[in-house]
Amino acid sequence: MKNRLEELRKQRGIKQEDLANALEVSRQTIGSLENGRYNPSIQLAFKIARYFNMSIEEIFIYEED
């Protein structure tokens, strides 16, 4: 699954560490999400969407294999 997390974070001038703190996850989790090495739980996906005031579908792009 692809996502726009890095793009959205950088547009808003937010550091990985600050985003991680706001979402109550590690900075490594944010890095893994941005690099596509980790798919978030549905709970984390909702937290991210709420943080950016967007829908999950606007941030995460599901691609079938």
PyMOL Python script that loads the backbone (N, CA, C, O; Angstrom):
from pymol import cmd

cmd.read_pdbstr("""\
ATOM      1  N   MET A   1       0.847  -1.172   0.000  1.00  0.00           N
ATOM      2  CA  MET A   1       0.000   0.000   0.000  1.00  0.00           C
ATOM      3  C   MET A   1       0.893   1.236   0.000  1.00  0.00           C
ATOM      4  O   MET A   1       1.828   1.347   0.793  1.00  0.00           O
ATOM      5  N   LYS A   2       0.591   2.143  -0.888  1.00  0.00           N
ATOM      6  CA  LYS A   2       1.337   3.398  -0.941  1.00  0.00           C
ATOM      7  C   LYS A   2       0.641   4.433  -0.066  1.00  0.00           C
ATOM      8  O   LYS A   2      -0.525   4.285   0.301  1.00  0.00           O
ATOM      9  N   ASN A   3       1.395   5.490   0.259  1.00  0.00           N
ATOM     10  CA  ASN A   3       0.788   6.559   1.048  1.00  0.00           C
ATOM     11  C   ASN A   3       1.457   7.890   0.723  1.00  0.00           C
ATOM     12  O   ASN A   3       2.527   7.937   0.116  1.00  0.00           O
ATOM     13  N   ARG A   4       0.810   8.951   1.137  1.00  0.00           N
ATOM     14  CA  ARG A   4       1.289  10.316   0.901  1.00  0.00           C
ATOM     15  C   ARG A   4       1.836  10.940   2.174  1.00  0.00           C
ATOM     16  O   ARG A   4       1.959  12.161   2.265  1.00  0.00           O
ATOM     17  N   LEU A   5       2.164  10.115   3.151  1.00  0.00           N
ATOM     18  CA  LEU A   5       2.543  10.622   4.464  1.00  0.00           C
ATOM     19  C   LEU A   5       3.737  11.573   4.400  1.00  0.00           C
ATOM     20  O   LEU A   5       3.685  12.670   4.958  1.00  0.00           O
ATOM     21  N   GLU A   6       4.799  11.167   3.733  1.00  0.00           N
ATOM     22  CA  GLU A   6       5.987  12.026   3.660  1.00  0.00           C
ATOM     23  C   GLU A   6       5.661  13.349   2.965  1.00  0.00           C
ATOM     24  O   GLU A   6       6.062  14.415   3.431  1.00  0.00           O
ATOM     25  N   GLU A   7       4.944  13.274   1.866  1.00  0.00           N
ATOM     26  CA  GLU A   7       4.552  14.478   1.123  1.00  0.00           C
ATOM     27  C   GLU A   7       3.745  15.431   2.008  1.00  0.00           C
ATOM     28  O   GLU A   7       4.023  16.630   2.052  1.00  0.00           O
ATOM     29  N   LEU A   8       2.756  14.899   2.705  1.00  0.00           N
ATOM     30  CA  LEU A   8       1.902  15.730   3.559  1.00  0.00           C
ATOM     31  C   LEU A   8       2.678  16.313   4.728  1.00  0.00           C
ATOM     32  O   LEU A   8       2.496  17.475   5.092  1.00  0.00           O
ATOM     33  N   ARG A   9       3.535  15.506   5.305  1.00  0.00           N
ATOM     34  CA  ARG A   9       4.333  15.958   6.452  1.00  0.00           C
ATOM     35  C   ARG A   9       5.263  17.094   6.042  1.00  0.00           C
ATOM     36  O   ARG A   9       5.357  18.108   6.733  1.00  0.00           O
ATOM     37  N   LYS A  10       5.948  16.920   4.915  1.00  0.00           N
ATOM     38  CA  LYS A  10       6.894  17.939   4.452  1.00  0.00           C
ATOM     39  C   LYS A  10       6.185  19.217   4.019  1.00  0.00           C
ATOM     40  O   LYS A  10       6.695  20.313   4.253  1.00  0.00           O
ATOM     41  N   GLN A  11       5.013  19.093   3.389  1.00  0.00           N
ATOM     42  CA  GLN A  11       4.242  20.279   2.988  1.00  0.00           C
ATOM     43  C   GLN A  11       3.926  21.163   4.184  1.00  0.00           C
ATOM     44  O   GLN A  11       3.861  22.387   4.073  1.00  0.00           O
ATOM     45  N   ARG A  12       3.734  20.526   5.317  1.00  0.00           N
ATOM     46  CA  ARG A  12       3.359  21.253   6.529  1.00  0.00           C
ATOM     47  C   ARG A  12       4.549  21.578   7.422  1.00  0.00           C
ATOM     48  O   ARG A  12       4.380  22.160   8.493  1.00  0.00           O
ATOM     49  N   GLY A  13       5.755  21.204   6.988  1.00  0.00           N
ATOM     50  CA  GLY A  13       6.959  21.511   7.752  1.00  0.00           C
ATOM     51  C   GLY A  13       7.048  20.769   9.074  1.00  0.00           C
ATOM     52  O   GLY A  13       7.574  21.294  10.055  1.00  0.00           O
ATOM     53  N   ILE A  14       6.536  19.553   9.097  1.00  0.00           N
ATOM     54  CA  ILE A  14       6.519  18.755  10.328  1.00  0.00           C
ATOM     55  C   ILE A  14       7.666  17.754  10.293  1.00  0.00           C
ATOM     56  O   ILE A  14       7.871  17.077   9.285  1.00  0.00           O
ATOM     57  N   LYS A  15       8.405  17.657  11.375  1.00  0.00           N
ATOM     58  CA  LYS A  15       9.485  16.679  11.483  1.00  0.00           C
ATOM     59  C   LYS A  15       8.898  15.308  11.808  1.00  0.00           C
ATOM     60  O   LYS A  15       7.831  15.201  12.414  1.00  0.00           O
ATOM     61  N   GLN A  16       9.610  14.267  11.396  1.00  0.00           N
ATOM     62  CA  GLN A  16       9.169  12.903  11.706  1.00  0.00           C
ATOM     63  C   GLN A  16       8.958  12.725  13.207  1.00  0.00           C
ATOM     64  O   GLN A  16       7.970  12.129  13.636  1.00  0.00           O
ATOM     65  N   GLU A  17       9.880  13.238  13.990  1.00  0.00           N
ATOM     66  CA  GLU A  17       9.809  13.101  15.449  1.00  0.00           C
ATOM     67  C   GLU A  17       8.544  13.753  16.010  1.00  0.00           C
ATOM     68  O   GLU A  17       7.886  13.193  16.886  1.00  0.00           O
ATOM     69  N   ASP A  18       8.213  14.932  15.502  1.00  0.00           N
ATOM     70  CA  ASP A  18       7.021  15.638  15.984  1.00  0.00           C
ATOM     71  C   ASP A  18       5.738  14.898  15.599  1.00  0.00           C
ATOM     72  O   ASP A  18       4.804  14.805  16.396  1.00  0.00           O
ATOM     73  N   LEU A  19       5.703  14.380  14.385  1.00  0.00           N
ATOM     74  CA  LEU A  19       4.541  13.606  13.954  1.00  0.00           C
ATOM     75  C   LEU A  19       4.411  12.339  14.791  1.00  0.00           C
ATOM     76  O   LEU A  19       3.316  11.978  15.222  1.00  0.00           O
ATOM     77  N   ALA A  20       5.528  11.675  15.015  1.00  0.00           N
ATOM     78  CA  ALA A  20       5.529  10.460  15.829  1.00  0.00           C
ATOM     79  C   ALA A  20       4.983  10.742  17.227  1.00  0.00           C
ATOM     80  O   ALA A  20       4.161   9.983  17.740  1.00  0.00           O
ATOM     81  N   ASN A  21       5.432  11.817  17.833  1.00  0.00           N
ATOM     82  CA  ASN A  21       4.951  12.180  19.171  1.00  0.00           C
ATOM     83  C   ASN A  21       3.446  12.451  19.167  1.00  0.00           C
ATOM     84  O   ASN A  21       2.733  12.023  20.075  1.00  0.00           O
ATOM     85  N   ALA A  22       2.974  13.151  18.161  1.00  0.00           N
ATOM     86  CA  ALA A  22       1.545  13.474  18.076  1.00  0.00           C
ATOM     87  C   ALA A  22       0.694  12.215  17.906  1.00  0.00           C
ATOM     88  O   ALA A  22      -0.433  12.145  18.395  1.00  0.00           O
ATOM     89  N   LEU A  23       1.250  11.224  17.206  1.00  0.00           N
ATOM     90  CA  LEU A  23       0.505   9.989  16.941  1.00  0.00           C
ATOM     91  C   LEU A  23       0.795   8.894  17.962  1.00  0.00           C
ATOM     92  O   LEU A  23       0.215   7.809  17.909  1.00  0.00           O
ATOM     93  N   GLU A  24       1.702   9.196  18.892  1.00  0.00           N
ATOM     94  CA  GLU A  24       2.100   8.246  19.936  1.00  0.00           C
ATOM     95  C   GLU A  24       2.703   6.968  19.359  1.00  0.00           C
ATOM     96  O   GLU A  24       2.372   5.860  19.780  1.00  0.00           O
ATOM     97  N   VAL A  25       3.601   7.150  18.379  1.00  0.00           N
ATOM     98  CA  VAL A  25       4.378   6.049  17.807  1.00  0.00           C
ATOM     99  C   VAL A  25       5.842   6.490  17.772  1.00  0.00           C
ATOM    100  O   VAL A  25       6.154   7.637  18.088  1.00  0.00           O
ATOM    101  N   SER A  26       6.727   5.589  17.392  1.00  0.00           N
ATOM    102  CA  SER A  26       8.143   5.938  17.309  1.00  0.00           C
ATOM    103  C   SER A  26       8.452   6.652  15.993  1.00  0.00           C
ATOM    104  O   SER A  26       7.703   6.545  15.023  1.00  0.00           O
ATOM    105  N   ARG A  27       9.560   7.376  15.979  1.00  0.00           N
ATOM    106  CA  ARG A  27      10.014   8.013  14.739  1.00  0.00           C
ATOM    107  C   ARG A  27      10.304   6.946  13.698  1.00  0.00           C
ATOM    108  O   ARG A  27      10.083   7.165  12.507  1.00  0.00           O
ATOM    109  N   GLN A  28      10.802   5.786  14.138  1.00  0.00           N
ATOM    110  CA  GLN A  28      11.102   4.686  13.222  1.00  0.00           C
ATOM    111  C   GLN A  28       9.831   4.192  12.523  1.00  0.00           C
ATOM    112  O   GLN A  28       9.865   3.812  11.353  1.00  0.00           O
ATOM    113  N   THR A  29       8.723   4.203  13.247  1.00  0.00           N
ATOM    114  CA  THR A  29       7.448   3.800  12.640  1.00  0.00           C
ATOM    115  C   THR A  29       7.071   4.761  11.525  1.00  0.00           C
ATOM    116  O   THR A  29       6.628   4.332  10.460  1.00  0.00           O
ATOM    117  N   ILE A  30       7.242   6.052  11.759  1.00  0.00           N
ATOM    118  CA  ILE A  30       6.936   7.049  10.723  1.00  0.00           C
ATOM    119  C   ILE A  30       7.834   6.821   9.512  1.00  0.00           C
ATOM    120  O   ILE A  30       7.359   6.840   8.377  1.00  0.00           O
ATOM    121  N   GLY A  31       9.127   6.608   9.744  1.00  0.00           N
ATOM    122  CA  GLY A  31      10.050   6.348   8.642  1.00  0.00           C
ATOM    123  C   GLY A  31       9.664   5.108   7.853  1.00  0.00           C
ATOM    124  O   GLY A  31       9.717   5.108   6.624  1.00  0.00           O
ATOM    125  N   SER A  32       9.280   4.061   8.550  1.00  0.00           N
ATOM    126  CA  SER A  32       8.875   2.817   7.883  1.00  0.00           C
ATOM    127  C   SER A  32       7.592   3.004   7.080  1.00  0.00           C
ATOM    128  O   SER A  32       7.455   2.458   5.985  1.00  0.00           O
ATOM    129  N   LEU A  33       6.666   3.766   7.618  1.00  0.00           N
ATOM    130  CA  LEU A  33       5.434   4.068   6.881  1.00  0.00           C
ATOM    131  C   LEU A  33       5.754   4.843   5.606  1.00  0.00           C
ATOM    132  O   LEU A  33       5.251   4.523   4.530  1.00  0.00           O
ATOM    133  N   GLU A  34       6.594   5.861   5.740  1.00  0.00           N
ATOM    134  CA  GLU A  34       6.934   6.705   4.588  1.00  0.00           C
ATOM    135  C   GLU A  34       7.667   5.925   3.511  1.00  0.00           C
ATOM    136  O   GLU A  34       7.517   6.217   2.325  1.00  0.00           O
ATOM    137  N   ASN A  35       8.453   4.942   3.907  1.00  0.00           N
ATOM    138  CA  ASN A  35       9.222   4.152   2.945  1.00  0.00           C
ATOM    139  C   ASN A  35       8.474   2.927   2.440  1.00  0.00           C
ATOM    140  O   ASN A  35       9.014   2.150   1.652  1.00  0.00           O
ATOM    141  N   GLY A  36       7.244   2.753   2.885  1.00  0.00           N
ATOM    142  CA  GLY A  36       6.437   1.635   2.416  1.00  0.00           C
ATOM    143  C   GLY A  36       6.823   0.288   2.986  1.00  0.00           C
ATOM    144  O   GLY A  36       6.428  -0.748   2.453  1.00  0.00           O
ATOM    145  N   ARG A  37       7.598   0.289   4.071  1.00  0.00           N
ATOM    146  CA  ARG A  37       8.018  -0.971   4.687  1.00  0.00           C
ATOM    147  C   ARG A  37       7.022  -1.460   5.726  1.00  0.00           C
ATOM    148  O   ARG A  37       7.159  -2.565   6.250  1.00  0.00           O
ATOM    149  N   TYR A  38       6.022  -0.644   6.025  1.00  0.00           N
ATOM    150  CA  TYR A  38       5.082  -0.972   7.099  1.00  0.00           C
ATOM    151  C   TYR A  38       3.705  -0.429   6.745  1.00  0.00           C
ATOM    152  O   TYR A  38       3.567   0.729   6.350  1.00  0.00           O
ATOM    153  N   ASN A  39       2.695  -1.268   6.887  1.00  0.00           N
ATOM    154  CA  ASN A  39       1.318  -0.823   6.710  1.00  0.00           C
ATOM    155  C   ASN A  39       0.716  -0.586   8.089  1.00  0.00           C
ATOM    156  O   ASN A  39       0.856  -1.424   8.980  1.00  0.00           O
ATOM    157  N   PRO A  40       0.056   0.539   8.271  1.00  0.00           N
ATOM    158  CA  PRO A  40      -0.460   0.864   9.602  1.00  0.00           C
ATOM    159  C   PRO A  40      -1.667   0.014   9.978  1.00  0.00           C
ATOM    160  O   PRO A  40      -2.377  -0.506   9.118  1.00  0.00           O
ATOM    161  N   SER A  41      -1.878  -0.112  11.265  1.00  0.00           N
ATOM    162  CA  SER A  41      -3.127  -0.704  11.744  1.00  0.00           C
ATOM    163  C   SER A  41      -4.252   0.250  11.362  1.00  0.00           C
ATOM    164  O   SER A  41      -4.008   1.417  11.054  1.00  0.00           O
ATOM    165  N   ILE A  42      -5.464  -0.243  11.383  1.00  0.00           N
ATOM    166  CA  ILE A  42      -6.593   0.631  11.059  1.00  0.00           C
ATOM    167  C   ILE A  42      -6.689   1.768  12.072  1.00  0.00           C
ATOM    168  O   ILE A  42      -7.067   2.886  11.720  1.00  0.00           O
ATOM    169  N   GLN A  43      -6.351   1.486  13.319  1.00  0.00           N
ATOM    170  CA  GLN A  43      -6.380   2.520  14.361  1.00  0.00           C
ATOM    171  C   GLN A  43      -5.370   3.625  14.048  1.00  0.00           C
ATOM    172  O   GLN A  43      -5.691   4.808  14.159  1.00  0.00           O
ATOM    173  N   LEU A  44      -4.155   3.244  13.659  1.00  0.00           N
ATOM    174  CA  LEU A  44      -3.138   4.240  13.327  1.00  0.00           C
ATOM    175  C   LEU A  44      -3.517   4.997  12.060  1.00  0.00           C
ATOM    176  O   LEU A  44      -3.295   6.205  11.977  1.00  0.00           O
ATOM    177  N   ALA A  45      -4.082   4.313  11.078  1.00  0.00           N
ATOM    178  CA  ALA A  45      -4.517   4.989   9.851  1.00  0.00           C
ATOM    179  C   ALA A  45      -5.552   6.072  10.170  1.00  0.00           C
ATOM    180  O   ALA A  45      -5.510   7.163   9.601  1.00  0.00           O
ATOM    181  N   PHE A  46      -6.480   5.766  11.079  1.00  0.00           N
ATOM    182  CA  PHE A  46      -7.474   6.768  11.486  1.00  0.00           C
ATOM    183  C   PHE A  46      -6.812   7.934  12.213  1.00  0.00           C
ATOM    184  O   PHE A  46      -7.179   9.088  11.991  1.00  0.00           O
ATOM    185  N   LYS A  47      -5.843   7.646  13.079  1.00  0.00           N
ATOM    186  CA  LYS A  47      -5.136   8.720  13.796  1.00  0.00           C
ATOM    187  C   LYS A  47      -4.431   9.650  12.812  1.00  0.00           C
ATOM    188  O   LYS A  47      -4.485  10.872  12.947  1.00  0.00           O
ATOM    189  N   ILE A  48      -3.773   9.055  11.823  1.00  0.00           N
ATOM    190  CA  ILE A  48      -3.061   9.844  10.814  1.00  0.00           C
ATOM    191  C   ILE A  48      -4.050  10.702  10.033  1.00  0.00           C
ATOM    192  O   ILE A  48      -3.808  11.889   9.818  1.00  0.00           O
ATOM    193  N   ALA A  49      -5.152  10.112   9.614  1.00  0.00           N
ATOM    194  CA  ALA A  49      -6.161  10.852   8.851  1.00  0.00           C
ATOM    195  C   ALA A  49      -6.716  12.015   9.666  1.00  0.00           C
ATOM    196  O   ALA A  49      -6.885  13.117   9.146  1.00  0.00           O
ATOM    197  N   ARG A  50      -6.996  11.773  10.926  1.00  0.00           N
ATOM    198  CA  ARG A  50      -7.508  12.850  11.788  1.00  0.00           C
ATOM    199  C   ARG A  50      -6.463  13.943  11.974  1.00  0.00           C
ATOM    200  O   ARG A  50      -6.791  15.130  11.958  1.00  0.00           O
ATOM    201  N   TYR A  51      -5.213  13.547  12.148  1.00  0.00           N
ATOM    202  CA  TYR A  51      -4.134  14.518  12.346  1.00  0.00           C
ATOM    203  C   TYR A  51      -4.070  15.489  11.162  1.00  0.00           C
ATOM    204  O   TYR A  51      -3.932  16.698  11.351  1.00  0.00           O
ATOM    205  N   PHE A  52      -4.170  14.951   9.941  1.00  0.00           N
ATOM    206  CA  PHE A  52      -4.076  15.779   8.742  1.00  0.00           C
ATOM    207  C   PHE A  52      -5.439  16.311   8.290  1.00  0.00           C
ATOM    208  O   PHE A  52      -5.528  17.009   7.280  1.00  0.00           O
ATOM    209  N   ASN A  53      -6.505  15.981   9.040  1.00  0.00           N
ATOM    210  CA  ASN A  53      -7.857  16.414   8.690  1.00  0.00           C
ATOM    211  C   ASN A  53      -8.220  15.989   7.266  1.00  0.00           C
ATOM    212  O   ASN A  53      -8.731  16.776   6.471  1.00  0.00           O
ATOM    213  N   MET A  54      -7.940  14.728   6.977  1.00  0.00           N
ATOM    214  CA  MET A  54      -8.205  14.153   5.664  1.00  0.00           C
ATOM    215  C   MET A  54      -8.841  12.782   5.865  1.00  0.00           C
ATOM    216  O   MET A  54      -8.863  12.249   6.975  1.00  0.00           O
ATOM    217  N   SER A  55      -9.357  12.224   4.777  1.00  0.00           N
ATOM    218  CA  SER A  55      -9.874  10.858   4.858  1.00  0.00           C
ATOM    219  C   SER A  55      -8.706   9.879   4.702  1.00  0.00           C
ATOM    220  O   SER A  55      -7.651  10.229   4.172  1.00  0.00           O
ATOM    221  N   ILE A  56      -8.913   8.670   5.165  1.00  0.00           N
ATOM    222  CA  ILE A  56      -7.883   7.634   5.011  1.00  0.00           C
ATOM    223  C   ILE A  56      -7.549   7.453   3.534  1.00  0.00           C
ATOM    224  O   ILE A  56      -6.383   7.302   3.170  1.00  0.00           O
ATOM    225  N   GLU A  57      -8.578   7.468   2.685  1.00  0.00           N
ATOM    226  CA  GLU A  57      -8.377   7.252   1.250  1.00  0.00           C
ATOM    227  C   GLU A  57      -7.551   8.352   0.590  1.00  0.00           C
ATOM    228  O   GLU A  57      -6.924   8.118  -0.443  1.00  0.00           O
ATOM    229  N   GLU A  58      -7.546   9.538   1.170  1.00  0.00           N
ATOM    230  CA  GLU A  58      -6.743  10.631   0.621  1.00  0.00           C
ATOM    231  C   GLU A  58      -5.263  10.470   0.962  1.00  0.00           C
ATOM    232  O   GLU A  58      -4.409  11.068   0.307  1.00  0.00           O
ATOM    233  N   ILE A  59      -4.957   9.677   1.967  1.00  0.00           N
ATOM    234  CA  ILE A  59      -3.579   9.495   2.419  1.00  0.00           C
ATOM    235  C   ILE A  59      -3.000   8.162   1.960  1.00  0.00           C
ATOM    236  O   ILE A  59      -1.849   8.085   1.530  1.00  0.00           O
ATOM    237  N   PHE A  60      -3.816   7.115   2.059  1.00  0.00           N
ATOM    238  CA  PHE A  60      -3.348   5.767   1.739  1.00  0.00           C
ATOM    239  C   PHE A  60      -3.966   5.283   0.437  1.00  0.00           C
ATOM    240  O   PHE A  60      -5.176   5.386   0.232  1.00  0.00           O
ATOM    241  N   ILE A  61      -3.118   4.752  -0.441  1.00  0.00           N
ATOM    242  CA  ILE A  61      -3.551   4.280  -1.746  1.00  0.00           C
ATOM    243  C   ILE A  61      -3.373   2.773  -1.791  1.00  0.00           C
ATOM    244  O   ILE A  61      -2.251   2.267  -1.783  1.00  0.00           O
ATOM    245  N   TYR A  62      -4.494   2.062  -1.839  1.00  0.00           N
ATOM    246  CA  TYR A  62      -4.449   0.601  -1.872  1.00  0.00           C
ATOM    247  C   TYR A  62      -4.215   0.138  -3.297  1.00  0.00           C
ATOM    248  O   TYR A  62      -4.907   0.561  -4.223  1.00  0.00           O
ATOM    249  N   GLU A  63      -3.232  -0.736  -3.463  1.00  0.00           N
ATOM    250  CA  GLU A  63      -2.944  -1.320  -4.772  1.00  0.00           C
ATOM    251  C   GLU A  63      -3.007  -2.828  -4.648  1.00  0.00           C
ATOM    252  O   GLU A  63      -2.311  -3.419  -3.823  1.00  0.00           O
ATOM    253  N   GLU A  64      -3.841  -3.451  -5.467  1.00  0.00           N
ATOM    254  CA  GLU A  64      -3.915  -4.906  -5.446  1.00  0.00           C
ATOM    255  C   GLU A  64      -2.668  -5.469  -6.100  1.00  0.00           C
ATOM    256  O   GLU A  64      -2.133  -4.899  -7.051  1.00  0.00           O
ATOM    257  N   ASP A  65      -2.215  -6.601  -5.570  1.00  0.00           N
ATOM    258  CA  ASP A  65      -1.001  -7.236  -6.125  1.00  0.00           C
ATOM    259  C   ASP A  65      -1.259  -7.881  -7.456  1.00  0.00           C
ATOM    260  O   ASP A  65      -0.347  -8.455  -8.051  1.00  0.00           O
TER     261      ASP A  65
END
""", "prot")
cmd.dss("prot")
cmd.show_as("cartoon", "prot")
cmd.util.cbc("prot")
cmd.orient("prot")
